[in-house]
């Protein structure tokens, strides 16, 4: 067999200094490119006005509230259509605030960090109040039904599914909704 020196390739010829060597470095470089592209994008300026952002927040809230009755009364097709419309509204909200609610600290300036952190606090409080109110209403309804055997409370699968989707989608949308509502950004309407 051949000696080992024939099979060895010098390490200096195997490295390319302009390319990232590890998976983590490539992922970080890709994230930096995406953030730079998002922060400098001018295509959706019409979504970044204060009026457009607030309209998106209102539409997103209405779509979220329509999920439970949409699944309960309209069935899977109507509920899934509302869920898809909610997802599109969430994407538009993210574009309108330049994904400030989801970016790591190193990509944000001090004003954006304060805005994002405050948005998460407010979003958590809103979420806690809504889930607490739903749980309280459910317990009150259950105790009323429990005391009298004349009333039967049933929850169809689609209504429970719609409520579950609402509870899952709400914390995903709320931070972007709060940022969109509170940020002055382009104040010109």
DRENNU-877271 format. One line per 4 residues: number of its first residue (from 0); for each residue z, x, y of N, C-alpha, C. Coordinates in nm, 3 decimals. Example, Ala and Ser with C-alpha at 12.3 -4.5 7.8 and 13.67 -1.06 7.14 Angstrom:
<sites>
0) 0.780 1.319 -0.569 0.780 1.230 -0.450 0.780 1.320 -0.330 | 0.708 1.285 -0.225 0.714 1.367 -0.106 0.787 1.290 0.003
</sites>
This chain:
<sites>
0) 0.000 0.082 -0.119 0.000 0.000 0.000 0.000 0.086 0.125 | -0.029 0.022 0.237 -0.038 0.094 0.364 0.101 0.122 0.421 | 0.114 0.229 0.492 0.243 0.255 0.556 0.272 0.151 0.666 | 0.398 0.135 0.699 0.439 0.032 0.796 0.385 0.059 0.935
4) 0.356 0.180 0.969 0.307 0.210 1.104 0.170 0.148 1.130 | 0.091 0.124 1.026 -0.040 0.064 1.043 -0.026 -0.082 1.085 | 0.078 -0.153 1.036 0.096 -0.296 1.062 0.167 -0.325 1.193 | 0.230 -0.229 1.254 0.308 -0.254 1.375 0.218 -0.260 1.497
8) 0.250 -0.353 1.582 0.179 -0.370 1.709 0.279 -0.336 1.819 | 0.239 -0.255 1.914 0.333 -0.219 2.021 0.381 -0.344 2.096 | 0.510 -0.348 2.124 0.567 -0.466 2.190 0.512 -0.487 2.330 | 0.476 -0.383 2.397 0.424 -0.400 2.533 0.292 -0.478 2.535
12) 0.214 -0.472 2.430 0.088 -0.544 2.428 0.106 -0.690 2.387 | 0.224 -0.727 2.336 0.249 -0.864 2.291 0.304 -0.953 2.402 | 0.357 -0.896 2.508 0.418 -0.979 2.611 0.321 -1.000 2.725 | 0.330 -1.116 2.782 0.250 -1.150 2.899 0.348 -1.187 3.009
16) 0.368 -1.100 3.104 0.474 -1.122 3.203 0.454 -1.247 3.288 | 0.335 -1.298 3.303 0.313 -1.416 3.385 0.344 -1.546 3.310 | 0.359 -1.539 3.178 0.391 -1.658 3.099 0.540 -1.659 3.068 | 0.597 -1.780 3.061 0.737 -1.793 3.026 0.752 -1.774 2.877
20) 0.855 -1.703 2.836 0.865 -1.662 2.696 0.937 -1.762 2.608 | 1.037 -1.831 2.658 1.112 -1.922 2.573 1.076 -2.067 2.605 | 1.112 -2.152 2.513 1.087 -2.295 2.530 1.162 -2.347 2.652 | 1.285 -2.301 2.670 1.366 -2.346 2.783 1.303 -2.303 2.916
24) 1.252 -2.180 2.923 1.187 -2.134 3.045 1.060 -2.214 3.074 | 0.984 -2.245 2.970 0.862 -2.326 2.990 0.898 -2.466 3.037 | 1.003 -2.523 2.981 1.046 -2.656 3.021 1.095 -2.656 3.165 | 1.170 -2.555 3.206 1.217 -2.544 3.344 1.100 -2.529 3.441
28) 1.002 -2.446 3.404 0.885 -2.428 3.491 0.806 -2.558 3.503 | 0.795 -2.632 3.393 0.725 -2.760 3.396 0.799 -2.860 3.484 | 0.932 -2.863 3.475 1.012 -2.952 3.558 0.996 -2.916 3.706 | 0.996 -2.787 3.737 0.978 -2.745 3.876 0.842 -2.788 3.930
32) 0.738 -2.778 3.849 0.605 -2.822 3.892 0.602 -2.972 3.916 | 0.665 -3.049 3.826 0.667 -3.195 3.841 0.745 -3.237 3.965 | 0.859 -3.172 3.988 0.939 -3.206 4.105 0.862 -3.172 4.233 | 0.799 -3.057 4.236 0.721 -3.018 4.354 0.608 -3.118 4.379
36) 0.543 -3.160 4.273 0.434 -3.258 4.287 0.488 -3.392 4.336 | 0.604 -3.435 4.284 0.662 -3.562 4.324 0.710 -3.559 4.468 | 0.772 -3.449 4.508 0.829 -3.440 4.642 0.722 -3.428 4.751 | 0.605 -3.376 4.716 0.499 -3.359 4.816 0.386 -3.461 4.804
40) 0.397 -3.553 4.710 0.292 -3.652 4.687 0.278 -3.745 4.808 | 0.155 -3.767 4.851 0.128 -3.854 4.966 0.055 -3.982 4.927 | 0.027 -4.000 4.798 -0.054 -4.115 4.755 0.016 -4.248 4.773 | 0.147 -4.250 4.763 0.219 -4.378 4.764 0.304 -4.393 4.890
44) 0.254 -4.347 5.001 0.329 -4.356 5.126 0.359 -4.501 5.164 | 0.273 -4.594 5.129 0.294 -4.734 5.161 0.415 -4.791 5.087 | 0.456 -4.730 4.975 0.577 -4.773 4.904 0.703 -4.713 4.964 | 0.689 -4.614 5.049 0.805 -4.540 5.099 0.858 -4.592 5.232
48) 0.801 -4.699 5.283 0.857 -4.759 5.405 0.983 -4.836 5.367 | 1.068 -4.855 5.465 1.195 -4.923 5.438 1.173 -5.066 5.390 | 1.079 -5.135 5.450 1.051 -5.273 5.410 0.997 -5.283 5.267 | 0.908 -5.191 5.231 0.852 -5.193 5.096 0.960 -5.161 4.991
52) 1.046 -5.064 5.024 1.153 -5.030 4.930 1.249 -5.147 4.912 | 1.284 -5.211 5.020 1.376 -5.325 5.010 1.311 -5.442 4.936 | 1.183 -5.462 4.956 1.111 -5.567 4.882 1.113 -5.534 4.732 | 1.094 -5.408 4.697 1.101 -5.368 4.556 1.239 -5.392 4.498
56) 1.343 -5.367 4.576 1.480 -5.392 4.529 1.500 -5.540 4.502 | 1.454 -5.625 4.592 1.470 -5.770 4.575 1.390 -5.818 4.454 | 1.266 -5.772 4.441 1.183 -5.812 4.326 1.247 -5.762 4.196 | 1.295 -5.638 4.196 1.360 -5.584 4.077 1.484 -5.663 4.038
60) 1.564 -5.702 4.137 1.683 -5.783 4.109 1.647 -5.920 4.054 | 1.545 -5.982 4.112 1.501 -6.113 4.061 1.446 -6.102 3.919 | 1.369 -5.996 3.893 1.317 -5.977 3.757 1.429 -5.954 3.657 | 1.529 -5.876 3.698 1.644 -5.854 3.609 1.716 -5.985 3.579
64) 1.739 -6.065 3.682 1.808 -6.192 3.663 1.725 -6.290 3.580 | 1.593 -6.276 3.583 1.506 -6.366 3.508 1.494 -6.326 3.361 | 1.544 -6.210 3.323 1.531 -6.165 3.184 1.601 -6.259 3.085 | 1.726 -6.294 3.114 1.802 -6.376 3.020 1.739 -6.514 3.003
68) 1.714 -6.589 3.112 1.647 -6.719 3.090 1.504 -6.703 3.040 | 1.440 -6.593 3.073 1.304 -6.571 3.024 1.300 -6.561 2.873 | 1.392 -6.484 2.817 1.399 -6.474 2.671 1.452 -6.604 2.610 | 1.552 -6.666 2.674 1.614 -6.786 2.616 1.521 -6.907 2.620
72) 1.457 -6.930 2.733 1.375 -7.050 2.747 1.228 -7.027 2.716 | 1.178 -6.909 2.750 1.036 -6.883 2.734 0.999 -6.816 2.604 | 1.097 -6.763 2.534 1.068 -6.696 2.408 1.036 -6.548 2.427 | 0.992 -6.489 2.320 0.969 -6.345 2.318 0.855 -6.303 2.410
76) 0.749 -6.379 2.416 0.634 -6.343 2.499 0.669 -6.341 2.647 | 0.736 -6.444 2.695 0.775 -6.451 2.836 0.880 -6.343 2.866 | 0.977 -6.329 2.778 1.081 -6.229 2.799 1.026 -6.087 2.801 | 0.935 -6.057 2.709 0.875 -5.924 2.705 0.786 -5.901 2.827
80) 0.717 -6.004 2.873 0.636 -5.991 2.996 0.726 -5.961 3.116 | 0.840 -6.029 3.124 0.934 -6.001 3.233 0.992 -5.861 3.222 | 1.019 -5.817 3.099 1.071 -5.682 3.078 0.967 -5.578 3.121 | 0.842 -5.602 3.090 0.734 -5.511 3.132 0.721 -5.509 3.284
84) 0.730 -5.626 3.348 0.724 -5.632 3.494 0.844 -5.560 3.556 | 0.961 -5.571 3.494 1.080 -5.500 3.541 1.060 -5.350 3.530 | 0.999 -5.305 3.421 0.973 -5.163 3.401 0.876 -5.111 3.508 | 0.772 -5.187 3.538 0.676 -5.147 3.641 0.747 -5.141 3.777
88) 0.833 -5.236 3.805 0.909 -5.236 3.930 0.999 -5.114 3.937 | 1.062 -5.077 3.826 1.147 -4.958 3.822 1.066 -4.832 3.850 | 0.946 -4.823 3.791 0.860 -4.707 3.818 0.820 -4.701 3.965 | 0.789 -4.816 4.023 0.755 -4.820 4.165 0.875 -4.781 4.252
92) 0.994 -4.824 4.212 1.115 -4.786 4.284 1.136 -4.635 4.278 | 1.117 -4.576 4.161 1.133 -4.432 4.146 1.033 -4.356 4.234 | 0.910 -4.405 4.238 0.808 -4.340 4.323 0.845 -4.357 4.470 | 0.897 -4.473 4.508 0.928 -4.499 4.649 1.041 -4.411 4.701
96) 1.132 -4.370 4.613 1.243 -4.283 4.657 1.225 -4.140 4.607 | 1.107 -4.110 4.557 1.072 -3.975 4.508 1.169 -3.926 4.400 | 1.210 -4.014 4.314 1.300 -3.988 4.199 1.428 -3.916 4.241 | 1.476 -3.939 4.361 1.599 -3.874 4.408 1.718 -3.910 4.319
100) 1.721 -4.031 4.268 1.835 -4.074 4.187 1.844 -4.002 4.053 | 1.735 -3.941 4.006 1.736 -3.879 3.874 1.728 -3.726 3.876 | 1.707 -3.665 3.992 1.684 -3.521 3.997 1.814 -3.442 3.990 | 1.810 -3.323 3.928 1.927 -3.235 3.928 1.957 -3.183 4.070
104) 2.078 -3.136 4.090 2.123 -3.090 4.222 2.034 -2.982 4.283 | 1.986 -2.892 4.202 1.914 -2.777 4.258 1.783 -2.814 4.327 | 1.732 -2.935 4.300 1.607 -2.977 4.363 1.629 -3.062 4.488 | 1.753 -3.092 4.520 1.783 -3.181 4.632 1.850 -3.105 4.745
108) 1.823 -3.148 4.867 1.897 -3.092 4.978 2.031 -3.165 4.991 | 2.111 -3.122 5.085 2.248 -3.176 5.095 2.247 -3.326 5.124 | 2.160 -3.372 5.213 2.152 -3.515 5.245 2.114 -3.597 5.122 | 2.016 -3.548 5.046 1.973 -3.620 4.927 2.081 -3.622 4.820
112) 2.155 -3.512 4.807 2.265 -3.508 4.710 2.373 -3.610 4.745 | 2.409 -3.616 4.873 2.511 -3.712 4.915 2.460 -3.854 4.892 | 2.335 -3.879 4.926 2.275 -4.012 4.905 2.274 -4.049 4.757 | 2.233 -3.956 4.672 2.228 -3.982 4.529 2.367 -4.005 4.471
116) 2.463 -3.921 4.507 2.598 -3.936 4.454 2.661 -4.068 4.499 | 2.639 -4.103 4.623 2.691 -4.230 4.675 2.622 -4.348 4.605 | 2.493 -4.334 4.578 2.420 -4.440 4.508 2.474 -4.461 4.368 | 2.507 -4.353 4.299 2.564 -4.368 4.165 2.700 -4.436 4.170
120) 2.781 -4.402 4.270 2.912 -4.466 4.285 2.896 -4.616 4.311 | 2.811 -4.650 4.405 2.788 -4.792 4.438 2.727 -4.865 4.319 | 2.630 -4.802 4.251 2.567 -4.865 4.135 2.669 -4.890 4.024 | 2.758 -4.793 4.002 2.861 -4.813 3.900 2.952 -4.929 3.937
124) 2.989 -4.938 4.063 3.076 -5.048 4.105 3.007 -5.183 4.088 | 2.880 -5.191 4.127 2.806 -5.315 4.110 2.797 -5.352 3.962 | 2.764 -5.253 3.880 2.753 -5.277 3.735 2.886 -5.324 3.677 | 2.994 -5.259 3.717 3.126 -5.298 3.665 3.160 -5.441 3.706
128) 3.131 -5.478 3.830 3.158 -5.615 3.873 3.074 -5.717 3.798 | 2.947 -5.686 3.777 2.860 -5.782 3.708 2.902 -5.797 3.562 | 2.923 -5.687 3.493 2.963 -5.694 3.352 3.100 -5.758 3.339 | 3.191 -5.726 3.432 3.324 -5.789 3.430 3.315 -5.938 3.452
132) 3.231 -5.981 3.545 3.214 -6.125 3.570 3.152 -6.195 3.450 | 3.053 -6.131 3.387 2.992 -6.191 3.267 3.094 -6.202 3.154 | 3.173 -6.097 3.135 3.275 -6.100 3.029 3.381 -6.206 3.058 | 3.423 -6.217 3.183 3.522 -6.317 3.221 3.467 -6.458 3.201
136) 3.344 -6.481 3.244 3.281 -6.613 3.225 3.269 -6.645 3.076 | 3.233 -6.546 2.997 3.224 -6.568 2.852 3.358 -6.601 2.790 | 3.463 -6.532 2.832 3.596 -6.561 2.779 3.647 -6.698 2.823 | 3.619 -6.736 2.947 3.658 -6.869 2.994 3.584 -6.977 2.917
140) 3.454 -6.959 2.898 3.376 -7.056 2.821 3.427 -7.065 2.677 | 3.459 -6.951 2.619 3.510 -6.949 2.481 3.644 -7.018 2.472 | 3.732 -6.997 2.570 3.864 -7.061 2.564 3.854 -7.211 2.585 | 3.760 -7.255 2.669 3.741 -7.400 2.689 3.690 -7.463 2.560
144) 3.595 -7.400 2.496 3.539 -7.453 2.371 3.644 -7.447 2.261 | 3.727 -7.345 2.261 3.829 -7.327 2.158 3.932 -7.439 2.163 | 3.968 -7.486 2.285 4.072 -7.588 2.299 4.025 -7.725 2.253 | 3.901 -7.758 2.273 3.850 -7.888 2.231 3.747 -7.865 2.121
148) 3.765 -7.933 2.014 3.671 -7.920 1.903 3.547 -8.008 1.921 | 3.540 -8.080 2.031 3.428 -8.170 2.052 3.304 -8.096 2.102 | 3.320 -7.977 2.156 3.209 -7.902 2.212 3.181 -7.782 2.123 | 3.054 -7.761 2.095 3.014 -7.645 2.016 2.929 -7.555 2.104
152) 2.966 -7.429 2.109 2.893 -7.333 2.190 2.812 -7.245 2.097 | 2.680 -7.251 2.111 2.594 -7.167 2.029 2.508 -7.080 2.120 | 2.482 -6.960 2.076 2.398 -6.868 2.150 2.279 -6.832 2.063 | 2.158 -6.873 2.102 2.042 -6.835 2.022 2.016 -6.685 2.031
156) 1.947 -6.635 1.932 1.918 -6.492 1.924 1.845 -6.442 2.047 | 1.747 -6.518 2.094 1.669 -6.472 2.209 1.754 -6.464 2.337 | 1.849 -6.556 2.352 1.936 -6.550 2.469 2.028 -6.428 2.461 | 2.081 -6.401 2.345 2.166 -6.283 2.327 2.085 -6.154 2.347
160) 1.961 -6.154 2.299 1.875 -6.037 2.318 1.845 -6.015 2.466 | 1.814 -6.123 2.538 1.789 -6.113 2.682 1.910 -6.063 2.757 | 2.029 -6.109 2.719 2.150 -6.061 2.783 2.173 -5.914 2.753 | 2.145 -5.872 2.630 2.158 -5.731 2.594 2.062 -5.644 2.672
164) 1.938 -5.687 2.686 1.839 -5.612 2.764 1.882 -5.604 2.910 | 1.936 -5.714 2.962 1.985 -5.715 3.100 2.097 -5.612 3.118 | 2.192 -5.609 3.026 2.305 -5.517 3.037 2.260 -5.372 3.021 | 2.155 -5.348 2.943 2.103 -5.212 2.927 2.015 -5.172 3.046
168) 1.933 -5.263 3.096 1.839 -5.230 3.204 1.909 -5.218 3.340 | 2.018 -5.290 3.358 2.085 -5.290 3.487 2.131 -5.151 3.532 | 2.201 -5.073 3.448 2.242 -4.940 3.497 2.125 -4.842 3.513 | 2.013 -4.870 3.450 1.896 -4.784 3.466 1.831 -4.809 3.602
172) 1.823 -4.935 3.644 1.760 -4.968 3.771 1.851 -4.952 3.891 | 1.980 -4.975 3.875 2.069 -4.980 3.991 2.071 -4.854 4.077 | 2.080 -4.733 4.021 2.082 -4.616 4.111 1.959 -4.606 4.200 | 1.841 -4.629 4.144 1.719 -4.624 4.226 1.717 -4.739 4.327
176) 1.771 -4.854 4.288 1.776 -4.968 4.379 1.868 -4.937 4.498 | 1.983 -4.876 4.470 2.077 -4.845 4.578 2.018 -4.738 4.670 | 1.954 -4.636 4.613 1.891 -4.533 4.697 1.783 -4.596 4.782 | 1.701 -4.683 4.723 1.592 -4.746 4.798 1.647 -4.834 4.911
180) 1.759 -4.900 4.889 1.814 -4.989 4.990 1.881 -4.910 5.103 | 1.952 -4.803 5.068 2.034 -4.732 5.167 1.960 -4.622 5.242 | 1.858 -4.563 5.182 1.791 -4.451 5.245 1.707 -4.497 5.363 | 1.725 -4.432 5.476 1.645 -4.468 5.593 1.504 -4.414 5.581
184) 1.489 -4.295 5.524 1.357 -4.236 5.496 1.258 -4.259 5.608 | 1.146 -4.320 5.574 1.046 -4.358 5.673 1.086 -4.494 5.730 | 1.155 -4.494 5.839 1.208 -4.619 5.895 1.100 -4.706 5.958 | 0.981 -4.652 5.974 0.874 -4.732 6.036 0.820 -4.834 5.935
188) 0.823 -4.959 5.973 0.771 -5.065 5.886 0.634 -5.096 5.929
</sites>
